[in-house]
Every structure is written in C-alpha cells, then in structure tokens.
C-alpha cells in the first residue's frame, strides 16, 4: 500500500521509497528524512482542500508531504493496528 492511501491514525511500517527516475532527488530526500525500511509511520492529519498536504509522523518527527510524494512511499499496515 502507498502511504498516500493509508487512513489517518493507522500505524504502518515503511517498506521502501520508489524512484520515479534514475537518481531521483525527491526519493533520495525522503530517504534522508528517515523514510527507510522498518520505520514506523502514520498519517496524523490532512489539509482542508483536497486533503493536501498530509501531515506524516515518522518516529518523533512530523513532515508535511504532498500526496504525490507520499505515493512514492510503500508501507505495510501494522497487524496490531486492527487488534
């Protein structure tokens, strides 16, 4: 599942960031910010117009991401999120 499809306040784990083109600067920057395999992530809130931007929390840090940026991040929903 893509991070942009994740419901709000549902815990997930980052599986990876997809490169749109070779040497993708945006994908590289997302990895530098901490969107790496195994990190816990969740959508905290979404903007009022078109649900953009998304407020994303990874660890103890929050970032505002465009939906197009969040769509590059593959996640797996944590099993305890539905327990």
mmCIF file of the N, C-alpha and C atoms, coordinates in Angstrom:
data_MODEL
# 
_entry.id   MODEL 
# 
loop_
_atom_site.group_PDB 
_atom_site.id 
_atom_site.type_symbol 
_atom_site.label_atom_id 
_atom_site.label_alt_id 
_atom_site.label_comp_id 
_atom_site.label_asym_id 
_atom_site.label_entity_id 
_atom_site.label_seq_id 
_atom_site.pdbx_PDB_ins_code 
_atom_site.Cartn_x 
_atom_site.Cartn_y 
_atom_site.Cartn_z 
_atom_site.occupancy 
_atom_site.B_iso_or_equiv 
_atom_site.pdbx_formal_charge 
_atom_site.auth_seq_id 
_atom_site.auth_comp_id 
_atom_site.auth_asym_id 
_atom_site.auth_atom_id 
_atom_site.pdbx_PDB_model_num 
ATOM 1   N N  . UNK A 1 1  ? 0.849  -1.170 0.000   1.00 0.00 ? 1  UNK A N  1 
ATOM 2   C CA . UNK A 1 1  ? 0.000  0.000  0.000   1.00 0.00 ? 1  UNK A CA 1 
ATOM 3   C C  . UNK A 1 1  ? 0.897  1.236  0.000   1.00 0.00 ? 1  UNK A C  1 
ATOM 4   N N  . UNK A 1 2  ? 0.427  2.274  -0.620  1.00 0.00 ? 2  UNK A N  1 
ATOM 5   C CA . UNK A 1 2  ? 1.167  3.529  -0.648  1.00 0.00 ? 2  UNK A CA 1 
ATOM 6   C C  . UNK A 1 2  ? 0.796  4.369  0.573   1.00 0.00 ? 2  UNK A C  1 
ATOM 7   N N  . UNK A 1 3  ? 1.737  5.147  1.060   1.00 0.00 ? 3  UNK A N  1 
ATOM 8   C CA . UNK A 1 3  ? 1.482  5.988  2.228   1.00 0.00 ? 3  UNK A CA 1 
ATOM 9   C C  . UNK A 1 3  ? 0.314  6.936  1.968   1.00 0.00 ? 3  UNK A C  1 
ATOM 10  N N  . UNK A 1 4  ? 0.157  7.397  0.745   1.00 0.00 ? 4  UNK A N  1 
ATOM 11  C CA . UNK A 1 4  ? -0.938 8.317  0.419   1.00 0.00 ? 4  UNK A CA 1 
ATOM 12  C C  . UNK A 1 4  ? -2.312 7.656  0.556   1.00 0.00 ? 4  UNK A C  1 
ATOM 13  N N  . UNK A 1 5  ? -2.371 6.318  0.573   1.00 0.00 ? 5  UNK A N  1 
ATOM 14  C CA . UNK A 1 5  ? -3.633 5.575  0.711   1.00 0.00 ? 5  UNK A CA 1 
ATOM 15  C C  . UNK A 1 5  ? -3.921 5.169  2.153   1.00 0.00 ? 5  UNK A C  1 
ATOM 16  N N  . UNK A 1 6  ? -2.963 5.359  3.040   1.00 0.00 ? 6  UNK A N  1 
ATOM 17  C CA . UNK A 1 6  ? -3.102 4.942  4.429   1.00 0.00 ? 6  UNK A CA 1 
ATOM 18  C C  . UNK A 1 6  ? -4.132 5.816  5.144   1.00 0.00 ? 6  UNK A C  1 
ATOM 19  N N  . UNK A 1 7  ? -5.099 5.203  5.846   1.00 0.00 ? 7  UNK A N  1 
ATOM 20  C CA . UNK A 1 7  ? -6.062 6.003  6.622   1.00 0.00 ? 7  UNK A CA 1 
ATOM 21  C C  . UNK A 1 7  ? -5.344 6.748  7.750   1.00 0.00 ? 7  UNK A C  1 
ATOM 22  N N  . UNK A 1 8  ? -5.964 7.826  8.209   1.00 0.00 ? 8  UNK A N  1 
ATOM 23  C CA . UNK A 1 8  ? -5.387 8.591  9.313   1.00 0.00 ? 8  UNK A CA 1 
ATOM 24  C C  . UNK A 1 8  ? -5.340 7.765  10.583  1.00 0.00 ? 8  UNK A C  1 
ATOM 25  N N  . UNK A 1 9  ? -4.288 8.005  11.362  1.00 0.00 ? 9  UNK A N  1 
ATOM 26  C CA . UNK A 1 9  ? -4.090 7.394  12.675  1.00 0.00 ? 9  UNK A CA 1 
ATOM 27  C C  . UNK A 1 9  ? -3.995 5.873  12.660  1.00 0.00 ? 9  UNK A C  1 
ATOM 28  N N  . UNK A 1 10 ? -3.548 5.299  11.539  1.00 0.00 ? 10 UNK A N  1 
ATOM 29  C CA . UNK A 1 10 ? -3.291 3.866  11.437  1.00 0.00 ? 10 UNK A CA 1 
ATOM 30  C C  . UNK A 1 10 ? -1.786 3.685  11.316  1.00 0.00 ? 10 UNK A C  1 
ATOM 31  N N  . UNK A 1 11 ? -1.219 2.900  12.230  1.00 0.00 ? 11 UNK A N  1 
ATOM 32  C CA . UNK A 1 11 ? 0.227  2.678  12.226  1.00 0.00 ? 11 UNK A CA 1 
ATOM 33  C C  . UNK A 1 11 ? 0.622  1.773  11.068  1.00 0.00 ? 11 UNK A C  1 
ATOM 34  N N  . UNK A 1 12 ? 1.746  2.103  10.462  1.00 0.00 ? 12 UNK A N  1 
ATOM 35  C CA . UNK A 1 12 ? 2.280  1.303  9.351   1.00 0.00 ? 12 UNK A CA 1 
ATOM 36  C C  . UNK A 1 12 ? 3.796  1.298  9.438   1.00 0.00 ? 12 UNK A C  1 
ATOM 37  N N  . UNK A 1 13 ? 4.406  0.421  8.660   1.00 0.00 ? 13 UNK A N  1 
ATOM 38  C CA . UNK A 1 13 ? 5.857  0.311  8.603   1.00 0.00 ? 13 UNK A CA 1 
ATOM 39  C C  . UNK A 1 13 ? 6.315  0.579  7.174   1.00 0.00 ? 13 UNK A C  1 
ATOM 40  N N  . UNK A 1 14 ? 7.330  1.392  7.026   1.00 0.00 ? 14 UNK A N  1 
ATOM 41  C CA . UNK A 1 14 ? 7.871  1.722  5.704   1.00 0.00 ? 14 UNK A CA 1 
ATOM 42  C C  . UNK A 1 14 ? 8.547  0.487  5.118   1.00 0.00 ? 14 UNK A C  1 
ATOM 43  N N  . UNK A 1 15 ? 8.212  0.185  3.870   1.00 0.00 ? 15 UNK A N  1 
ATOM 44  C CA . UNK A 1 15 ? 8.854  -0.908 3.132   1.00 0.00 ? 15 UNK A CA 1 
ATOM 45  C C  . UNK A 1 15 ? 9.935  -0.375 2.196   1.00 0.00 ? 15 UNK A C  1 
ATOM 46  N N  . UNK A 1 16 ? 9.756  0.859  1.724   1.00 0.00 ? 16 UNK A N  1 
ATOM 47  C CA . UNK A 1 16 ? 10.744 1.447  0.832   1.00 0.00 ? 16 UNK A CA 1 
ATOM 48  C C  . UNK A 1 16 ? 10.195 2.667  0.116   1.00 0.00 ? 16 UNK A C  1 
ATOM 49  N N  . UNK A 1 17 ? 11.072 3.353  -0.590  1.00 0.00 ? 17 UNK A N  1 
ATOM 50  C CA . UNK A 1 17 ? 10.705 4.531  -1.382  1.00 0.00 ? 17 UNK A CA 1 
ATOM 51  C C  . UNK A 1 17 ? 11.013 4.223  -2.840  1.00 0.00 ? 17 UNK A C  1 
ATOM 52  N N  . UNK A 1 18 ? 10.031 4.431  -3.699  1.00 0.00 ? 18 UNK A N  1 
ATOM 53  C CA . UNK A 1 18 ? 10.187 4.140  -5.124  1.00 0.00 ? 18 UNK A CA 1 
ATOM 54  C C  . UNK A 1 18 ? 10.831 5.327  -5.840  1.00 0.00 ? 18 UNK A C  1 
ATOM 55  N N  . UNK A 1 19 ? 11.801 5.023  -6.686  1.00 0.00 ? 19 UNK A N  1 
ATOM 56  C CA . UNK A 1 19 ? 12.425 6.036  -7.531  1.00 0.00 ? 19 UNK A CA 1 
ATOM 57  C C  . UNK A 1 19 ? 11.606 6.191  -8.806  1.00 0.00 ? 19 UNK A C  1 
ATOM 58  N N  . UNK A 1 20 ? 11.175 7.427  -9.113  1.00 0.00 ? 20 UNK A N  1 
ATOM 59  C CA . UNK A 1 20 ? 10.406 7.680  -10.333 1.00 0.00 ? 20 UNK A CA 1 
ATOM 60  C C  . UNK A 1 20 ? 11.316 7.681  -11.565 1.00 0.00 ? 20 UNK A C  1 
ATOM 61  N N  . UNK A 1 21 ? 12.537 8.149  -11.378 1.00 0.00 ? 21 UNK A N  1 
ATOM 62  C CA . UNK A 1 21 ? 13.542 8.204  -12.450 1.00 0.00 ? 21 UNK A CA 1 
ATOM 63  C C  . UNK A 1 21 ? 14.885 7.814  -11.842 1.00 0.00 ? 21 UNK A C  1 
ATOM 64  N N  . UNK A 1 22 ? 15.856 7.440  -12.651 1.00 0.00 ? 22 UNK A N  1 
ATOM 65  C CA . UNK A 1 22 ? 17.185 7.157  -12.092 1.00 0.00 ? 22 UNK A CA 1 
ATOM 66  C C  . UNK A 1 22 ? 17.749 8.386  -11.372 1.00 0.00 ? 22 UNK A C  1 
ATOM 67  N N  . UNK A 1 23 ? 18.399 8.147  -10.246 1.00 0.00 ? 23 UNK A N  1 
ATOM 68  C CA . UNK A 1 23 ? 18.979 9.221  -9.438  1.00 0.00 ? 23 UNK A CA 1 
ATOM 69  C C  . UNK A 1 23 ? 17.914 10.250 -9.030  1.00 0.00 ? 23 UNK A C  1 
ATOM 70  N N  . UNK A 1 24 ? 16.773 9.772  -8.553  1.00 0.00 ? 24 UNK A N  1 
ATOM 71  C CA . UNK A 1 24 ? 15.617 10.592 -8.187  1.00 0.00 ? 24 UNK A CA 1 
ATOM 72  C C  . UNK A 1 24 ? 15.908 11.415 -6.929  1.00 0.00 ? 24 UNK A C  1 
ATOM 73  N N  . UNK A 1 25 ? 15.961 12.730 -7.076  1.00 0.00 ? 25 UNK A N  1 
ATOM 74  C CA . UNK A 1 25 ? 16.293 13.616 -5.957  1.00 0.00 ? 25 UNK A CA 1 
ATOM 75  C C  . UNK A 1 25 ? 15.225 13.602 -4.868  1.00 0.00 ? 25 UNK A C  1 
ATOM 76  N N  . UNK A 1 26 ? 13.963 13.527 -5.246  1.00 0.00 ? 26 UNK A N  1 
ATOM 77  C CA . UNK A 1 26 ? 12.887 13.525 -4.252  1.00 0.00 ? 26 UNK A CA 1 
ATOM 78  C C  . UNK A 1 26 ? 12.923 12.230 -3.441  1.00 0.00 ? 26 UNK A C  1 
ATOM 79  N N  . UNK A 1 27 ? 13.070 11.092 -4.100  1.00 0.00 ? 27 UNK A N  1 
ATOM 80  C CA . UNK A 1 27 ? 13.146 9.817  -3.391  1.00 0.00 ? 27 UNK A CA 1 
ATOM 81  C C  . UNK A 1 27 ? 14.365 9.796  -2.468  1.00 0.00 ? 27 UNK A C  1 
ATOM 82  N N  . UNK A 1 28 ? 15.474 10.315 -2.926  1.00 0.00 ? 28 UNK A N  1 
ATOM 83  C CA . UNK A 1 28 ? 16.679 10.369 -2.098  1.00 0.00 ? 28 UNK A CA 1 
ATOM 84  C C  . UNK A 1 28 ? 16.446 11.235 -0.859  1.00 0.00 ? 28 UNK A C  1 
ATOM 85  N N  . UNK A 1 29 ? 15.781 12.374 -1.047  1.00 0.00 ? 29 UNK A N  1 
ATOM 86  C CA . UNK A 1 29 ? 15.499 13.282 0.079   1.00 0.00 ? 29 UNK A CA 1 
ATOM 87  C C  . UNK A 1 29 ? 14.548 12.624 1.080   1.00 0.00 ? 29 UNK A C  1 
ATOM 88  N N  . UNK A 1 30 ? 13.543 11.900 0.598   1.00 0.00 ? 30 UNK A N  1 
ATOM 89  C CA . UNK A 1 30 ? 12.633 11.197 1.505   1.00 0.00 ? 30 UNK A CA 1 
ATOM 90  C C  . UNK A 1 30 ? 13.400 10.182 2.352   1.00 0.00 ? 30 UNK A C  1 
ATOM 91  N N  . UNK A 1 31 ? 14.330 9.469  1.743   1.00 0.00 ? 31 UNK A N  1 
ATOM 92  C CA . UNK A 1 31 ? 15.150 8.511  2.496   1.00 0.00 ? 31 UNK A CA 1 
ATOM 93  C C  . UNK A 1 31 ? 16.023 9.236  3.530   1.00 0.00 ? 31 UNK A C  1 
ATOM 94  N N  . UNK A 1 32 ? 16.574 10.380 3.149   1.00 0.00 ? 32 UNK A N  1 
ATOM 95  C CA . UNK A 1 32 ? 17.404 11.160 4.072   1.00 0.00 ? 32 UNK A CA 1 
ATOM 96  C C  . UNK A 1 32 ? 16.589 11.656 5.264   1.00 0.00 ? 32 UNK A C  1 
ATOM 97  N N  . UNK A 1 33 ? 15.311 11.936 5.041   1.00 0.00 ? 33 UNK A N  1 
ATOM 98  C CA . UNK A 1 33 ? 14.434 12.400 6.118   1.00 0.00 ? 33 UNK A CA 1 
ATOM 99  C C  . UNK A 1 33 ? 14.039 11.278 7.072   1.00 0.00 ? 33 UNK A C  1 
ATOM 100 N N  . UNK A 1 34 ? 14.294 10.033 6.682   1.00 0.00 ? 34 UNK A N  1 
ATOM 101 C CA . UNK A 1 34 ? 14.005 8.917  7.582   1.00 0.00 ? 34 UNK A CA 1 
ATOM 102 C C  . UNK A 1 34 ? 13.011 7.904  7.070   1.00 0.00 ? 34 UNK A C  1 
ATOM 103 N N  . UNK A 1 35 ? 12.525 8.075  5.860   1.00 0.00 ? 35 UNK A N  1 
ATOM 104 C CA . UNK A 1 35 ? 11.572 7.118  5.283   1.00 0.00 ? 35 UNK A CA 1 
ATOM 105 C C  . UNK A 1 35 ? 12.363 5.932  4.724   1.00 0.00 ? 35 UNK A C  1 
ATOM 106 N N  . UNK A 1 36 ? 12.802 5.084  5.640   1.00 0.00 ? 36 UNK A N  1 
ATOM 107 C CA . UNK A 1 36 ? 13.590 3.906  5.288   1.00 0.00 ? 36 UNK A CA 1 
ATOM 108 C C  . UNK A 1 36 ? 12.896 2.656  5.815   1.00 0.00 ? 36 UNK A C  1 
ATOM 109 N N  . UNK A 1 37 ? 13.219 1.541  5.223   1.00 0.00 ? 37 UNK A N  1 
ATOM 110 C CA . UNK A 1 37 ? 12.601 0.254  5.575   1.00 0.00 ? 37 UNK A CA 1 
ATOM 111 C C  . UNK A 1 37 ? 12.641 0.001  7.084   1.00 0.00 ? 37 UNK A C  1 
ATOM 112 N N  . UNK A 1 38 ? 11.484 -0.361 7.625   1.00 0.00 ? 38 UNK A N  1 
ATOM 113 C CA . UNK A 1 38 ? 11.391 -0.713 9.035   1.00 0.00 ? 38 UNK A CA 1 
ATOM 114 C C  . UNK A 1 38 ? 10.930 0.403  9.954   1.00 0.00 ? 38 UNK A C  1 
ATOM 115 N N  . UNK A 1 39 ? 10.893 1.645  9.473   1.00 0.00 ? 39 UNK A N  1 
ATOM 116 C CA . UNK A 1 39 ? 10.466 2.757  10.318  1.00 0.00 ? 39 UNK A CA 1 
ATOM 117 C C  . UNK A 1 39 ? 8.943  2.799  10.429  1.00 0.00 ? 39 UNK A C  1 
ATOM 118 N N  . UNK A 1 40 ? 8.457  3.118  11.624  1.00 0.00 ? 40 UNK A N  1 
ATOM 119 C CA . UNK A 1 40 ? 7.017  3.239  11.856  1.00 0.00 ? 40 UNK A CA 1 
ATOM 120 C C  . UNK A 1 40 ? 6.563  4.612  11.364  1.00 0.00 ? 40 UNK A C  1 
ATOM 121 N N  . UNK A 1 41 ? 5.406  4.639  10.724  1.00 0.00 ? 41 UNK A N  1 
ATOM 122 C CA . UNK A 1 41 ? 4.889  5.881  10.151  1.00 0.00 ? 41 UNK A CA 1 
ATOM 123 C C  . UNK A 1 41 ? 3.370  5.911  10.292  1.00 0.00 ? 41 UNK A C  1 
ATOM 124 N N  . UNK A 1 42 ? 2.805  7.108  10.360  1.00 0.00 ? 42 UNK A N  1 
ATOM 125 C CA . UNK A 1 42 ? 1.347  7.246  10.329  1.00 0.00 ? 42 UNK A CA 1 
ATOM 126 C C  . UNK A 1 42 ? 0.967  8.624  9.814   1.00 0.00 ? 42 UNK A C  1 
ATOM 127 N N  . UNK A 1 43 ? -0.232 8.702  9.258   1.00 0.00 ? 43 UNK A N  1 
ATOM 128 C CA . UNK A 1 43 ? -0.783 9.977  8.806   1.00 0.00 ? 43 UNK A CA 1 
ATOM 129 C C  . UNK A 1 43 ? -1.485 10.591 10.012  1.00 0.00 ? 43 UNK A C  1 
ATOM 130 N N  . UNK A 1 44 ? -1.081 11.794 10.401  1.00 0.00 ? 44 UNK A N  1 
ATOM 131 C CA . UNK A 1 44 ? -1.662 12.459 11.555  1.00 0.00 ? 44 UNK A CA 1 
ATOM 132 C C  . UNK A 1 44 ? -2.868 13.291 11.138  1.00 0.00 ? 44 UNK A C  1 
ATOM 133 N N  . UNK A 1 45 ? -2.753 13.996 10.036  1.00 0.00 ? 45 UNK A N  1 
ATOM 134 C CA . UNK A 1 45 ? -3.831 14.869 9.572   1.00 0.00 ? 45 UNK A CA 1 
ATOM 135 C C  . UNK A 1 45 ? -3.662 15.119 8.081   1.00 0.00 ? 45 UNK A C  1 
ATOM 136 N N  . UNK A 1 46 ? -4.707 15.682 7.494   1.00 0.00 ? 46 UNK A N  1 
ATOM 137 C CA . UNK A 1 46 ? -4.669 16.057 6.079   1.00 0.00 ? 46 UNK A CA 1 
ATOM 138 C C  . UNK A 1 46 ? -5.216 17.477 5.940   1.00 0.00 ? 46 UNK A C  1 
ATOM 139 N N  . UNK A 1 47 ? -4.724 18.189 4.959   1.00 0.00 ? 47 UNK A N  1 
ATOM 140 C CA . UNK A 1 47 ? -5.153 19.561 4.722   1.00 0.00 ? 47 UNK A CA 1 
ATOM 141 C C  . UNK A 1 47 ? -6.622 19.647 4.333   1.00 0.00 ? 47 UNK A C  1 
ATOM 142 N N  . UNK A 1 48 ? -7.201 20.840 4.442   1.00 0.00 ? 48 UNK A N  1 
ATOM 143 C CA . UNK A 1 48 ? -8.631 21.012 4.200   1.00 0.00 ? 48 UNK A CA 1 
ATOM 144 C C  . UNK A 1 48 ? -9.051 20.987 2.723   1.00 0.00 ? 48 UNK A C  1 
ATOM 145 N N  . UNK A 1 49 ? -8.148 21.336 1.833   1.00 0.00 ? 49 UNK A N  1 
ATOM 146 C CA . UNK A 1 49 ? -8.501 21.400 0.415   1.00 0.00 ? 49 UNK A CA 1 
ATOM 147 C C  . UNK A 1 49 ? -7.860 20.225 -0.315  1.00 0.00 ? 49 UNK A C  1 
ATOM 148 N N  . UNK A 1 50 ? -8.678 19.278 -0.761  1.00 0.00 ? 50 UNK A N  1 
ATOM 149 C CA . UNK A 1 50 ? -8.166 18.118 -1.480  1.00 0.00 ? 50 UNK A CA 1 
ATOM 150 C C  . UNK A 1 50 ? -7.324 17.205 -0.610  1.00 0.00 ? 50 UNK A C  1 
ATOM 151 N N  . UNK A 1 51 ? -7.488 17.317 0.711   1.00 0.00 ? 51 UNK A N  1 
ATOM 152 C CA . UNK A 1 51 ? -6.721 16.517 1.667   1.00 0.00 ? 51 UNK A CA 1 
ATOM 153 C C  . UNK A 1 51 ? -5.221 16.629 1.412   1.00 0.00 ? 51 UNK A C  1 
ATOM 154 N N  . UNK A 1 52 ? -4.795 17.843 1.093   1.00 0.00 ? 52 UNK A N  1 
ATOM 155 C CA . UNK A 1 52 ? -3.387 18.081 0.809   1.00 0.00 ? 52 UNK A CA 1 
ATOM 156 C C  . UNK A 1 52 ? -2.934 19.322 1.552   1.00 0.00 ? 52 UNK A C  1 
ATOM 157 N N  . UNK A 1 53 ? -1.782 19.375 2.189   1.00 0.00 ? 53 UNK A N  1 
ATOM 158 C CA . UNK A 1 53 ? -0.792 18.306 2.303   1.00 0.00 ? 53 UNK A CA 1 
ATOM 159 C C  . UNK A 1 53 ? -1.170 17.307 3.393   1.00 0.00 ? 53 UNK A C  1 
ATOM 160 N N  . UNK A 1 54 ? -0.395 16.231 3.468   1.00 0.00 ? 54 UNK A N  1 
ATOM 161 C CA . UNK A 1 54 ? -0.572 15.236 4.513   1.00 0.00 ? 54 UNK A CA 1 
ATOM 162 C C  . UNK A 1 54 ? 0.442  15.521 5.613   1.00 0.00 ? 54 UNK A C  1 
ATOM 163 N N  . UNK A 1 55 ? -0.007 15.490 6.859   1.00 0.00 ? 55 UNK A N  1 
ATOM 164 C CA . UNK A 1 55 ? 0.908  15.612 7.987   1.00 0.00 ? 55 UNK A CA 1 
ATOM 165 C C  . UNK A 1 55 ? 1.279  14.194 8.398   1.00 0.00 ? 55 UNK A C  1 
ATOM 166 N N  . UNK A 1 56 ? 2.540  13.843 8.213   1.00 0.00 ? 56 UNK A N  1 
ATOM 167 C CA . UNK A 1 56 ? 3.030  12.484 8.415   1.00 0.00 ? 56 UNK A CA 1 
ATOM 168 C C  . UNK A 1 56 ? 4.005  12.475 9.583   1.00 0.00 ? 56 UNK A C  1 
ATOM 169 N N  . UNK A 1 57 ? 3.827  11.503 10.477  1.00 0.00 ? 57 UNK A N  1 
ATOM 170 C CA . UNK A 1 57 ? 4.764  11.353 11.585  1.00 0.00 ? 57 UNK A CA 1 
ATOM 171 C C  . UNK A 1 57 ? 5.595  10.105 11.380  1.00 0.00 ? 57 UNK A C  1 
ATOM 172 N N  . UNK A 1 58 ? 6.902  10.280 11.472  1.00 0.00 ? 58 UNK A N  1 
ATOM 173 C CA . UNK A 1 58 ? 7.833  9.158  11.415  1.00 0.00 ? 58 UNK A CA 1 
ATOM 174 C C  . UNK A 1 58 ? 8.752  9.315  12.616  1.00 0.00 ? 58 UNK A C  1 
ATOM 175 N N  . UNK A 1 59 ? 8.726  8.345  13.503  1.00 0.00 ? 59 UNK A N  1 
ATOM 176 C CA . UNK A 1 59 ? 9.436  8.491  14.766  1.00 0.00 ? 59 UNK A CA 1 
ATOM 177 C C  . UNK A 1 59 ? 8.786  9.602  15.567  1.00 0.00 ? 59 UNK A C  1 
ATOM 178 N N  . UNK A 1 60 ? 9.589  10.562 16.020  1.00 0.00 ? 60 UNK A N  1 
ATOM 179 C CA . UNK A 1 60 ? 9.062  11.697 16.779  1.00 0.00 ? 60 UNK A CA 1 
ATOM 180 C C  . UNK A 1 60 ? 9.002  12.968 15.943  1.00 0.00 ? 60 UNK A C  1 
ATOM 181 N N  . UNK A 1 61 ? 9.202  12.836 14.639  1.00 0.00 ? 61 UNK A N  1 
ATOM 182 C CA . UNK A 1 61 ? 9.248  13.985 13.742  1.00 0.00 ? 61 UNK A CA 1 
ATOM 183 C C  . UNK A 1 61 ? 8.034  13.989 12.821  1.00 0.00 ? 61 UNK A C  1 
ATOM 184 N N  . UNK A 1 62 ? 7.522  15.174 12.557  1.00 0.00 ? 62 UNK A N  1 
ATOM 185 C CA . UNK A 1 62 ? 6.379  15.322 11.653  1.00 0.00 ? 62 UNK A CA 1 
ATOM 186 C C  . UNK A 1 62 ? 6.801  16.115 10.424  1.00 0.00 ? 62 UNK A C  1 
ATOM 187 N N  . UNK A 1 63 ? 6.278  15.671 9.268   1.00 0.00 ? 63 UNK A N  1 
ATOM 188 C CA . UNK A 1 63 ? 6.560  16.318 7.988   1.00 0.00 ? 63 UNK A CA 1 
ATOM 189 C C  . UNK A 1 63 ? 5.252  16.562 7.254   1.00 0.00 ? 63 UNK A C  1 
ATOM 190 N N  . UNK A 1 64 ? 5.199  17.640 6.490   1.00 0.00 ? 64 UNK A N  1 
ATOM 191 C CA . UNK A 1 64 ? 4.089  17.873 5.565   1.00 0.00 ? 64 UNK A CA 1 
ATOM 192 C C  . UNK A 1 64 ? 4.557  17.383 4.198   1.00 0.00 ? 64 UNK A C  1 
ATOM 193 N N  . UNK A 1 65 ? 3.811  16.423 3.635   1.00 0.00 ? 65 UNK A N  1 
ATOM 194 C CA . UNK A 1 65 ? 4.149  15.868 2.326   1.00 0.00 ? 65 UNK A CA 1 
ATOM 195 C C  . UNK A 1 65 ? 2.994  16.070 1.360   1.00 0.00 ? 65 UNK A C  1 
ATOM 196 N N  . UNK A 1 66 ? 3.343  16.321 0.113   1.00 0.00 ? 66 UNK A N  1 
ATOM 197 C CA . UNK A 1 66 ? 2.327  16.311 -0.943  1.00 0.00 ? 66 UNK A CA 1 
ATOM 198 C C  . UNK A 1 66 ? 1.879  14.870 -1.139  1.00 0.00 ? 66 UNK A C  1 
ATOM 199 N N  . UNK A 1 67 ? 0.666  14.692 -1.631  1.00 0.00 ? 67 UNK A N  1 
ATOM 200 C CA . UNK A 1 67 ? 0.170  13.333 -1.905  1.00 0.00 ? 67 UNK A CA 1 
ATOM 201 C C  . UNK A 1 67 ? 1.075  12.627 -2.922  1.00 0.00 ? 67 UNK A C  1 
ATOM 202 N N  . UNK A 1 68 ? 1.584  13.364 -3.899  1.00 0.00 ? 68 UNK A N  1 
ATOM 203 C CA . UNK A 1 68 ? 2.464  12.754 -4.906  1.00 0.00 ? 68 UNK A CA 1 
ATOM 204 C C  . UNK A 1 68 ? 3.759  12.242 -4.280  1.00 0.00 ? 68 UNK A C  1 
ATOM 205 N N  . UNK A 1 69 ? 4.243  12.931 -3.247  1.00 0.00 ? 69 UNK A N  1 
ATOM 206 C CA . UNK A 1 69 ? 5.444  12.465 -2.547  1.00 0.00 ? 69 UNK A CA 1 
ATOM 207 C C  . UNK A 1 69 ? 5.115  11.242 -1.690  1.00 0.00 ? 69 UNK A C  1 
ATOM 208 N N  . UNK A 1 70 ? 3.991  11.293 -0.988  1.00 0.00 ? 70 UNK A N  1 
ATOM 209 C CA . UNK A 1 70 ? 3.576  10.169 -0.138  1.00 0.00 ? 70 UNK A CA 1 
ATOM 210 C C  . UNK A 1 70 ? 3.286  8.923  -0.971  1.00 0.00 ? 70 UNK A C  1 
ATOM 211 N N  . UNK A 1 71 ? 2.873  9.106  -2.219  1.00 0.00 ? 71 UNK A N  1 
ATOM 212 C CA . UNK A 1 71 ? 2.577  7.971  -3.095  1.00 0.00 ? 71 UNK A CA 1 
ATOM 213 C C  . UNK A 1 71 ? 3.833  7.196  -3.476  1.00 0.00 ? 71 UNK A C  1 
ATOM 214 N N  . UNK A 1 72 ? 4.996  7.764  -3.283  1.00 0.00 ? 72 UNK A N  1 
ATOM 215 C CA . UNK A 1 72 ? 6.256  7.074  -3.588  1.00 0.00 ? 72 UNK A CA 1 
ATOM 216 C C  . UNK A 1 72 ? 6.679  6.130  -2.464  1.00 0.00 ? 72 UNK A C  1 
ATOM 217 N N  . UNK A 1 73 ? 6.064  6.278  -1.284  1.00 0.00 ? 73 UNK A N  1 
ATOM 218 C CA . UNK A 1 73 ? 6.479  5.517  -0.106  1.00 0.00 ? 73 UNK A CA 1 
ATOM 219 C C  . UNK A 1 73 ? 5.567  4.307  0.063   1.00 0.00 ? 73 UNK A C  1 
ATOM 220 N N  . UNK A 1 74 ? 6.152  3.119  -0.009  1.00 0.00 ? 74 UNK A N  1 
ATOM 221 C CA . UNK A 1 74 ? 5.403  1.870  0.187   1.00 0.00 ? 74 UNK A CA 1 
ATOM 222 C C  . UNK A 1 74 ? 5.401  1.519  1.670   1.00 0.00 ? 74 UNK A C  1 
ATOM 223 N N  . UNK A 1 75 ? 4.218  1.167  2.188   1.00 0.00 ? 75 UNK A N  1 
ATOM 224 C CA . UNK A 1 75 ? 4.090  0.816  3.598   1.00 0.00 ? 75 UNK A CA 1 
ATOM 225 C C  . UNK A 1 75 ? 3.294  -0.469 3.751   1.00 0.00 ? 75 UNK A C  1 
ATOM 226 N N  . UNK A 1 76 ? 3.442  -1.092 4.916   1.00 0.00 ? 76 UNK A N  1 
ATOM 227 C CA . UNK A 1 76 ? 2.639  -2.243 5.307   1.00 0.00 ? 76 UNK A CA 1 
ATOM 228 C C  . UNK A 1 76 ? 1.944  -1.870 6.601   1.00 0.00 ? 76 UNK A C  1 
ATOM 229 N N  . UNK A 1 77 ? 0.632  -2.066 6.660   1.00 0.00 ? 77 UNK A N  1 
ATOM 230 C CA . UNK A 1 77 ? -0.119 -1.747 7.868   1.00 0.00 ? 77 UNK A CA 1 
ATOM 231 C C  . UNK A 1 77 ? 0.286  -2.704 8.965   1.00 0.00 ? 77 UNK A C  1 
ATOM 232 N N  . UNK A 1 78 ? 0.565  -2.150 10.158  1.00 0.00 ? 78 UNK A N  1 
ATOM 233 C CA . UNK A 1 78 ? 0.942  -2.974 11.302  1.00 0.00 ? 78 UNK A CA 1 
ATOM 234 C C  . UNK A 1 78 ? -0.242 -3.817 11.743  1.00 0.00 ? 78 UNK A C  1 
ATOM 235 N N  . UNK A 1 79 ? 0.010  -5.083 12.039  1.00 0.00 ? 79 UNK A N  1 
ATOM 236 C CA . UNK A 1 79 ? -1.068 -6.009 12.405  1.00 0.00 ? 79 UNK A CA 1 
ATOM 237 C C  . UNK A 1 79 ? -1.777 -5.581 13.683  1.00 0.00 ? 79 UNK A C  1 
ATOM 238 N N  . UNK A 1 80 ? -1.075 -4.979 14.645  1.00 0.00 ? 80 UNK A N  1 
ATOM 239 C CA . UNK A 1 80 ? -1.738 -4.571 15.888  1.00 0.00 ? 80 UNK A CA 1 
ATOM 240 C C  . UNK A 1 80 ? -2.637 -3.362 15.699  1.00 0.00 ? 80 UNK A C  1 
ATOM 241 N N  . UNK A 1 81 ? -2.584 -2.715 14.517  1.00 0.00 ? 81 UNK A N  1 
ATOM 242 C CA . UNK A 1 81 ? -3.456 -1.566 14.259  1.00 0.00 ? 81 UNK A CA 1 
ATOM 243 C C  . UNK A 1 81 ? -4.922 -1.993 14.223  1.00 0.00 ? 81 UNK A C  1 
ATOM 244 N N  . UNK A 1 82 ? -5.179 -3.248 13.895  1.00 0.00 ? 82 UNK A N  1 
ATOM 245 C CA . UNK A 1 82 ? -6.554 -3.723 13.809  1.00 0.00 ? 82 UNK A CA 1 
ATOM 246 C C  . UNK A 1 82 ? -6.916 -4.659 14.956  1.00 0.00 ? 82 UNK A C  1 
ATOM 247 N N  . UNK A 1 83 ? -6.071 -4.733 15.967  1.00 0.00 ? 83 UNK A N  1 
ATOM 248 C CA . UNK A 1 83 ? -6.328 -5.643 17.092  1.00 0.00 ? 83 UNK A CA 1 
ATOM 249 C C  . UNK A 1 83 ? -7.336 -5.055 18.051  1.00 0.00 ? 83 UNK A C  1 
# 
